[in-house]
Amino acid sequence: MNCKTFALRSLVVFCAVVTVLGCSSNSKLPEATIHPSLTSDINDYRYLIGPGDSVNIFVWRNPELSGSFSVRPDGMITTKLIEDIEVTGRTPTQLARELEEKLSVYINNPRVSVTIGGYVGPFSEQVRVIGEATNPKAVNYKENMTLLDLMISVGGITEFASGNNTQLIRTVDGRQEAYRIFIDDLIRDGDISKNVDILPGDIIIIPEAWF
């Protein structure tokens, strides 16, 4: 192959790649679906079952139907009598009542209790900290969690953080709202009045300071 033929073929390949990339850049990925938490008040928190949890089901007088079942990544479990029942996003009490309804087809007047192990919860309940945190990560929500608790979980903020310009993103009535919070005042100056309640599903964005 001479140099002229090689150059021509290289040009054809380059044009083809540019064309494909150009077409790809016009495509738009779908936006992430917002799954708001059911908790909108710090005093009304209820734990919801999520993938990775262990669901312990006790059916009164029916030990053969009782047992411990792991919640699959698709949010479902398969019990000894009921296949593929969705459990994620439900409270243990809600799941117990649903199981009673389904089991009533097979046994008379079933009584079910549900307890949870693992305590992972659904993704919609996790609190996410990104940006200039020492250890950015998603944190499993715990009842009455505050900003100070969250900062302890992620190891505080880096020396490059602009803590007082931090944004808290919260879903309110199906819409994401942004609030300014003051992490520098809280953890560097000890101003406890800047401590705020955290709700399931909150996102904390800590920006880098401009020097």
N, C-alpha and C positions, 0 to 999 in steps of 0.2 A: 504494500500500500504506500503510495507516495504522499508527500506532505500535504499537497493540495487536497487529495481525497480525504485524508485524515481530518484536516481542518474543517472540510465541508460537513463530514459526519458529526464532528464535535459541535458544530453550530446547530445542526438539526436537533441533536440531543438536548442542547442548552435551551433552544426555543421550546421544545416539548415540555421540559421541566418548568420553564417560566409560565407556560400556558396552564399547566396543571396547578401550579401555585396560585396563579391569578384566579382561576376558577374557585380554588379552595378558599381564598380570602373573601370571596363574596358570600360564602356560606355562613350562616349564623347558628351557633349552638343554642339550644333551648335554655332559658334561664332556670336556675335551681328553684325547685318548688319549696315554698315556705311551709313548714309544718309547725305552727305555733304551739307552744305549751298550753296545757289546760289551766295552768296556774298563772293567774294574773294578780294575785294578792299574796303577799308574803305570809299571811296568817291562814291561808287556805291551800296549803301544799298537800298533795296526795301523790304517793309514789306510784309511778306507772311502770308496768312490765316492759322489758326490752330484750332484744337479741343478746344471747349470752347469759341471761338469767337462768336460774334453776327453779322450776315451778314444782312445788311439792303439793300434790293433790291427795286429800283424804276423803274417801267416800264412806260415810258411816254404815257399818254392818256389811260393807263390801270391800274387804281388804284386797281381794283380787283385782279390783279396779283402781286401787290407790297406788301411789308411787311418785317418784321424782322424775321430771322430764325437762330436758334442756330446750330452751327457745332457740330455734334455728335462725340463721341470718335473714330468712324471709319473714320472721316474726311469728312463725307457727310452731305448734307442737303436735305430736301424734301420741294419743293416750292409748290405753289398752283396749278401748272400745270405740273411741271417736278418732277418726283420722283427720289430720290437717285442720285444726281449729286455730284461728288467728287469735293471738293473745297480746301482742305488742300494743302499747298505748292504753291498756286496760288496767284498772286497779285490781288487786287480788279479790276484793269483794265482788266487783263486776264479773270477773271471770268465774267465780264460784256460782253466781246466780245463772250465768249462761250454761255452765256445765250441768247444773241441776235440770235446766230446761231440756237439754239434749239427752241426758241420761234417762229422763222420764219416759222416753220411748221404749226403753229396755227394762227398767226396774221401777217399782212402785215407790213414789214419794221419796226420791233420793235427797240426801242431805250432804252437802259438799263444803269443805273448807279448803282454802288455798293459802299457803305461805310461800315466801320467796327467799331464795338464796342467791348469792353472787352480787346482787344490787348493782347491775350495770345500767339498766334503764335504756329507753330509746334515745336515739341521737338528738331528737328534738328537745330533750331535757338537759343535754350537756351544755356547760358554759365554756365558750371558746375564748382563749386569750392569744392574740397574735401581735406581731411587731416586736418592740424592744422590751420584751419580758426576758428574764434570765433563762427561763425554760418554757417557751410558748407551747401550749398544749390545750387539749379539751379535758375539762374537769367534770367528773360526775357531780351533779348537784346534790347538796344536802340541805335539809330543812334549816331555815333561818340563816343561810349563808350570806355573808357580807363581803364588801370589796376587800376588807382587810384579810378575811379568811382566804379569799381567792388569791391575793398577792402572796400570802404565805405558801399556798399550794404551788405557785409558779416560781418561787424563789425571788420575788421582788422584780425590780426593773434594772436595766443595764445603765451604765454611766452615760450612755449616749441618748437615753430616753428623754422625751419631753413629756414628763408625766402629767403636768397640768393641762396638757392639750389632748388628753386621752378621750376617745369617743366610746360611749356605751351604746350599742345598737340593740334595740328591743322591739319585738313585735307587739304592737298594740292595735287591737281590733282589726287584725289582718294586714296591717301596714307596718313597715319598719321605720321606727323613729330613732333619731340620734340625740344623745344627751352628752354634755361635756362633764367629765369628772376630773378630780384634782388629786392624782396619785402622789405627786411630789409633796404637796401639803400634808397628805395623810401619813406617808411612811418616812419621809425625810425630815419633816418639821414636827411630826407628832400631833397634827391637828385632827383630833378624833371626830370633829364635827364634819369632816369631809368623808367619813365612812358612810357608805350607802348600802341599802339592801340589794342583793342580787337575786334575780328570778331565773328559773329554768329557761334555757334557750338564749340567754344574753350573750352578746359578742363584745369583747373588749379589744379595741384597736389602739395600741400604744405607738405613737409616731416617734421618729428620730428627731432629735433637736437640731436646729440649724445654728451652727457656730459662726 
